Amino acid sequence: MTKPSSVLYAGLLLGSALSGATAAHAAPPDSASGDQPASAPAASTPANPATIKDSALGTSVIGRFFNYQAAEWGLAASPLEVDPNAPAPRRADWAPAPATSPPYPFTEYSYGGTTLLGVNRPNSVDSPLMVAIGDTGLGQAMAKAHIQAYGWVDVGGNLSTSNVRQGNQPAAYAFAPNTVMLDQAVLYVERTPDTVQNDHVDWGFRVSGIYGTDYRYTASRGFLVDQGLFQRNKANGYDMPMIYGEIFIPQVAQGLMIRFGRYIALPDIEAQLAPNNYMYTHSLTYTYDNYTNNGIQLTLAATKNLFLQLGVSMGSDTAFWNADQKLPNYAVQQYGAAIPYINALGQNATTADTLYPNATFKRDPGSTPSVTACIRYQNQSARDNIYLCGDAINAGNWGYNNLQWWGGTYYHKFTDTTHIAFESYTLYQKKVVNVDAGSPGLAIYEAGGTPFSPQFYPFNGPGGAQCANVNAVSCTAHVFTMLTYLNWEPDPLDNLSFRTEYYNDEEGQRTGTKTRYWETGIGWQHWFSPQIEVRPEIVYYRSIDAAAFNINLATGDASQAKNHQLMASADVILHF
């Protein structure tokens, strides 16, 4: 087709500008694991989408950027003419894509630790930025090298029945009540391996950066965020959650991917990166488990339906160098084996630091060799998918998110427009210090006798446990959770998600309150184009056994704590 008329084209451009298209982004990554590139355009699109030539976008970088935004307005896929000689975007005998994006945040059911096998071609991201620079020397050089740069800006806000500082927690990511915030501004620079071909070894990499309030959820102990998050509790901060390289070897079975560096933890329906989620807010299930790993991860397509994964990392959410770094044990240095405290009976007592008896301890005891193993099976119709994992498994001692994660996800597609996503896991940490009032563990913790005492973490440190035995120094902290998303696509630019969740923080180590939680909510994901989406929602939370909401975590003031919370929120994501 020819270029739209000047009147229509101007109208599209004005509509895009009025909708806030001052910074737009690439289509969302294919997997909720958060580490996948965007897919080819969705299969189901509005009737007769416009098709334009690249030359119709003009020659200036800024003009091409906004002209492309305008040309995509109201469509579910790029209107640029497709090269009829372009190679197929997926292997012919592979299962069909179970979903389209838009309106879903993925086209393939979630699995992490690898670029999608059998369905990824280089330069596959629909990016206005790459289109804008396509005529420049830089853009042509990047295209020739199969390197892309793209990202997004995500701004959100909420209205809540909670009102104290950070009082929406443990709900996330809209943790500050009645506030508008920059959730995340993200930039990727990447080269993705060609996993469709099977005749040569290919390679790739990704370097990512994130700025905004969501940096607190990608934090890794000892890397970039320590001063801002743990020492100053800054609202906005910077992190680099993905810095990795990949080698794809297609001659091994149906393909073997080797990833090395820092990458998003493998399991889960949801992800830290905003476009990878059904809804704006996140479940407790995702908020309080493992986030990133540092190590080597292998993913083998044993067959087109069965994938096997095995990896080694240095724990979870911890930098490599933490394994050798030490901190002073202030409790032992000051008191020796007689740390004073007042016990549960109100009597004067002393205790030894049996958790960390030496004058120093590791900066992060969780920084230790760990194993991740997963198995994924998807039937040939792509109607059913199961993914089981043990993530970052080691001795399990208390560390910065050294969580021993065992669980899995299951997807079932009822119709072409309706599917369900279910997740359940159990996780634990051993030897978590007991912070019950009157316990010897609390005395050790407050005296600086643990790596996560307030002397080292004035803010946002790993929580202690509320153990069943008040006289215990430590105990094992467990979590059990079940999460369900029921999703319906009424048209190619809209998705409705109903979320319900049960979360049992058995010792209160993850959320700070020893209680069971139940939450339910509904969210609407609407796309104005493949580059601009909004996600309004409303969610109700209840903590069954204790008041967990409207607590000022910065000061510990729980005088206004509630056991329920109703929150209406929304965000807008602008891709570029």
N, C-alpha and C positions, 0 to 999 in steps of 0.2 A: 504494500500500500504506500501511498505518497504521504508526505508530511501533512499533518492536520492544518486546516485553514488558520490564518493568523488570528482570527477572532477566537476560535476555539482554543488555539494554543495559548493565547494570552489569558484566557479564562482559566485554563488548567494551571498555568503558572501562578496566577493570582491566588487561586484556591490553595495551592501548595504553600505559598508564602504565608497566607493567613492562618494556615494550620500549624505554623511554627516550624516550617522546614528550613530553619537556619542552619541546622546540622543534621544530616540524615545518615543512614547507615546501611550496611549490607544486610541481606536476609539473614535470619538467625541461624546459628549452627544447627546441624542435623540431629544432634543427640543431646538429651538433657544432662548428660555428663559434663557439658560445658566446654568440651575441647574439640569440637568437630567444626569443619568448614560448612558453609551453606551449600545446599543442594542445587541441582538444576531446578528450573521453574516448576511450580506445582502442576500436577497433571490436570486438575480440574480448575478451570479459570472461567471468568465471565465470558459470555458469548461474544464471539468475534472480537477478540482483543486487538487493539491497533498494532500495526507493525510498521516500524519506521527504520530508515537507514541511518547508520552512524553519522553520515555527512549532514543529515538534517539537524543535528544537535548544535552545529556551529563549530567555531574554531577556538574561541577563548575558553580558558579553563573554567572561570566562574560561570560563563554562559552555558557551557555544556553541563555543568553540575546542576543548575536549576532547570534547564530545559529537559534534562533526563528525569528529574523529579516530577516535573509537570507531565511528561509523557506517560509515566507510570501511574498517575493519579487515577484511582478507581479500578485499577487492574490488580490481579493476583499474581502476575508474572511479568517479567521484562518484555516490553514491546519491540525491542531491537530484533532485527532480522537475524535468524539463526543460519549459520553456515550449513548448507545441505550436506557438505562433506565432513562435518564434524563427527568424531567418533561417538559411539553410543555411551550414555552416561552411566550405565550399569551393565553387568554381565547378563547375557541373554538368558541363561538358565537360573539366575538368581531369583529369589522370591520377589514379588512386586513390592513397591514402597507402600507401607501400610497407611501412611498419612501424607497430607500435603501441607506445605508451608509457604504462604499463609493458608489457613488460619492457625494451624497448630505450630508449636515451637520447634518441631522436628519433622523429618520425613521417615526416619528409621527409629524403631524403639531403642530406648537408651541403653548404651553400653559405653564404658569409658576406657581410657588408657591407650587409645589407638585412633588414627584416622579410619573412618568407616571402610571396611573391607568389601571389595567387589563393586562398590557403588560411588567411587570418588574419582573425578578427573581434576587435574590442576586448573587453576584460574576459574573455579566454579562459583565463586561468590558474586552475587548480584550487587555491585558496589557503585554508587554514584561517584565516589572519589576516583575509582579506577577508570570509569567512563570519562570523567572530567579531564584526566591527565593522559587519556589514551592517545591523543595526537602529539604529545610532547616527547622529547627524546627520553626523558626519565620513564614515562609511562610505557613507551615501546620497549625500552631495555628491561623493565620489570616484567612485561608480558612475555618477552622472549625467554626470560629466566624462570617464568612461572611463579613470580613473587607478587603477592597482593598485599595492600595495606587497606584496612577498613575498620569500622568500629561503630559506636553508637553513644548517645547521651540519654540518660534515663533520669527523669525528674518525677518525684512522687509526693503525695501528701495524704493526710488522714484526719478524720474526726473520730474521737474516741471518748468513751465514758471514763477512762483514766486521765489524770491531769498532772501528775508529778513528773519531774525530770526523768526521762527514759522509762516512764511508768508503763508503757505498753509491753515491755519485756515481762515474761520470756517470749512473747510474740515477736516476730521479726519478718521483714527487714524494716518495717515502719516502726522503729522502737521508740521514737519520740512522739508523744501524744500531740495532736492538734497542730501539726507542723508540716510545712512544705520543705523538702530537702533535695539536694543533689545526691541521688542514690549512687550513680556511677557514670563516669565518662571513661570509655574504654577504647583502646587502640590495639589492633593486632597487626603484626607484620609476619607473614607466613609464606611458606611454600609447602603445598600438600603433595604427598606422593600419589602417583597414578596407580590406584589399586584395581582398576578394571582390566588393564592389560596383564598379560601373563608371560611376556617374553623378555623382560629385562628388570634388573634390580633398580629401584627408584628410591629417592630420598626426599626428606622434607624437614621443616623446622617451624617453630612458632615462638615469637617473643611478644608478650602481652603486657599492657600496663592498665591499671585501673585507679581512678581517683574519685573520691566521694565518701559518703558515709559507709558504704558497703565494704570498705577495706577491712573493717573489723571482723568480717566473716571469712575473709580469705587469709587472715593473718597466720604467719608461720614464725614460731619462736626463734629469734636470732637473725631475722632477715627483714630489713627495711622498716618494720612497723614498731619496733620496741619502744622508742622514745615517744612517738606520737600516741600510741594506743595504750601502752602499759604504764608509762610515766606521767602522761598529760591528759589522757582521755580526750584527745582532739576529735571534734565532730567529723572532720574530713581528713582523709589521709591517702597515701599512695602505696600501692603494692604491685608486684608482678607475679600473679598466680601461676602463670605458665611460661616456662623457659625450657624448651626441650628440642631435641632432634629426633628424627625417625629414619629408619631404613626398612624398606619393603622388599621382601624376597618372594616373588610369586611362584618360584619353582618348588617350594616346600608345601606339600599338600595343595590346598587351594590358596595359599598365601600366608606368609609369616611377617608380622610387623614387629620391629624392635624399637621401642621408645626409651629415651634416656634423658634425665633432667628433672625439672619440677613440673608436675602435671596434676590435674584434678583427680581426686580419689575416684575409683572406678564405679562403685555402686550408686544407686539412688535414682528416683524419678526426677528430682529437681536438681538445680545447679545454682552456683553463686552468680553466674552471669545472667543478667536480666532477661534477654530474649529466649533463654532456654527453659522457661517455666510457663506453666499454664496460667498462673495467677501472679499478681504483684507481690503479695505477702507469701511467706514460706511456711510450711508446716513446721511444727516442733521437731518432727522426725528428721527433717533435713537440717534444721538450724543447729542441732546439738550433736552431730556426728562428725566423722572425719571429713576434712576438706581437701587437703593436698598431700601428695607424697613426693619424696625426692629419691629417685632410684632408677632402676631399669625394669621395664615392663614388656613382656612378650605376649603377643596375641596371635594365635594360630587358627586359621580357618581349616579345621580338620576335614569338614565337608562344607557345602554351601549352606547347610542348616545348623551345623554344630561348630561352635567356636570355643576354644580353650585358652585360658590366660594364666600366666605365672609370672610373678615379679618379685623383686627384692628391693626394699627401701630402708631408709634409716628412720623407722617409725612413721608417725603421721604428724604433719604440720610442725616440723622442726628442721632446722638447718643442719647440714652435714657436720659443720664444725662444732655443734653443741656436744658431740660425743666426747670431745677432749677438753672442754672448758669446765672450770670449777668455780663455785661460789663459796664464800665463807659461811660456816654454820654459826650464826651469832648466838644461838641458844647454848650450844656446847662451849663455845669460847667464853661466854659470860658466866654460865652456871655449872659447867661440867655435867655430872650425872644427877644433879639435884635441882631441876627446874621447878620453881615454886608455883603453886596454883591453889585455888579453892575448889574442892571437889563438889560433887553433886549434893553432898550432905551439909555443905557449908563449912567444912573443916579445912584447915591448912594442911597441905600435902606437897609432896615433891614427886617428880617423875624424871626418868632418864629418857633421852631421845633415842628410843629403840629403832625408829625408822631410819635415822641418819646419825649414827653414833660418832662419826668422825668430825674433825674440825672443818672439813670442807665436804662438799657433795657436788655431783654433776649438775651443771646448769639445767639440763633437762634429762632426767633418768629415762625418758621415753625415746631418746635418740640412740637407738640400738637396732641391729639388723632385724628386719621383719619380712614376712612372706605374705604376698597377696595371691590368692588363687580363685579363679572364677570359671564357671561353665555356663554357656548360653546356648539355648536351643530355640529355633524358630521354625514352625512348620512351613511347607512350601506355599501355602496360601497367604501367609503372613497374618493369619487371624489369631494365632496364639504364639506367645513368646514368654519364655521363662529364663531368668538370669539369677544364678546363685553365686554368692561370694563369701570368702573370708578375707577381710581387708586388714592389712598391716598387722599381722598376727606375730606376737613375740611373747615374752614372759608376762606382759600385761601389767607391769608395775606403774603406779601413778606417774604420769608425765603430762606434758602439754598436748592434750588431745591424743594421748597414747591409748586409743580406744580399740578394744578387741571386738571387731564388728563381724557378726555372723548373720546373714540374712539373704534376702533376695527380692526381686520384683517380678510381677506377672502382668502381662497385657493381654487383653482379649478384645477383638474387634467384632462387634455385633453386626454392624452394617457398614457401608462405605462412609457413613457420617457419624457413627457412634462407636465409642470404645471405652473401656475401663482400664485404669492403671492401678495396681495394688502393690504395696510394699510393706514388708514386715521385717524387723530385725531384733536381735538382742545384742547388747554390747556391755562390756564391763571393764573396770580397772581394779587392780589389786592394790593393797596397802595404801589406800587413800586416807589421809589424816582425818581423824574424827573431830569435827568442829562443834559438837553438841556442847551447850553450856555446862560447865562443871567437869568436862572430860580432860584427861591428861593430854590428849591430842591437841585440844584447843590451846593449851598452855604452850606446847611445843611450837605450834603454828604461829601464835602471836609473838613469841620470843625470837622468831627468825630461824627456827630449826628445821625448815623445809625449803626446797628450791622455789616454792610458790607462795611463800609468806608475804605479807604486805610490805616488808622491807624491800622486796624485789619487784613486787607487783602492786603498786598503789591502786591501780585500776585494772579491771578486766582480766584478772588472773584466773587460773583454773580453780574451781570450787573444791572445797572439802566435802566430806560425807557426813550425813546425820545418821550415825550408826545405831543399831538397835540396842547395843550395850553401851550405856553412857560412860562406863569405865574403860572402854577399849581405846587404845591409842589410834588404831586404824581399823578399817574393814574393807571388804570388796563392795564396790558400788556398781549396781546393775541398772539397766534400762530395758524395757520392752515396749515395742510400739507397733501399731498397725495404722496404715494410711491408705485411703482410697480416693481416686479422682474418677468421676463419671463425666464423660465429655461428649458434647453434641455439636455438630457443625451444621447450622441451618443454611449456610451459603458459603462460598469460597473465601469470604472476607470476615467471617464471624465464627466464634467458638464460645460455647458456654461450658463452664466447668463447675461441678459440684464437688466440694472437698469435705471429707469427714475423717476424723482422726481420734485414736486413743493412744495416749502416751503415759507410761508409768515410770516416773523418775523415782526409783525405789529407795534410794538414799539421798536424793536431792542434790547429787553432785553435779548434774548437768545444768539444771535451771536455777539452782539455789534454794528451791523449796521441795521438801519431801512430800510429794503428792502425785495423785493420778490426774491427768488432764483429759478433757474431751473438748473438741472444737469442731465446728461445722461452718461452711461458708459457700457462697456462690460468686463466681467471677465471670466477667464478659471480656473476651479479647476481640477487639475490633481493629481491623486494618483499613486505613484509608488508601494505602498502596503497599507494595512490598517493603517500603522504607519507613512508614509512619504507623505506629500502633498505639492504642490506648487500652488500659485494663482496669476498669472500675470493678469494685467488689464490696461485699459486706460479709464480715466473719464474726461469729460469736464464740467466745472462749469461756471455759469453766474449769477451775481447779477444785477437785472434789474433796480432798482431805485437808487442805489448808489454803489460806489466802495467799495468792502468788502474784497478783497484779497490783499496779499502782504503788509499787515500792521504789523509793529513791535509792538506786543501787550505788550512786556516788557517795551517799552519806550513810546508807544502811537504815534509813528511817522507814519503818513499816507501819507507822501509826495510821496511815490511810489505806492500808492494804485491803484489797477486795478479792473475792474468789470467783469473780466473773468480769467479763469485759466484752463490750460490743464496739466494733470498729468498722467504719466505712472508709475506704481508701481508694486511690487510683494513681496510676502513673502514665506517663507518655514516653515512648521510646522513639527517638529520631535516629535513624541509621544513616551512615555515610560511607 
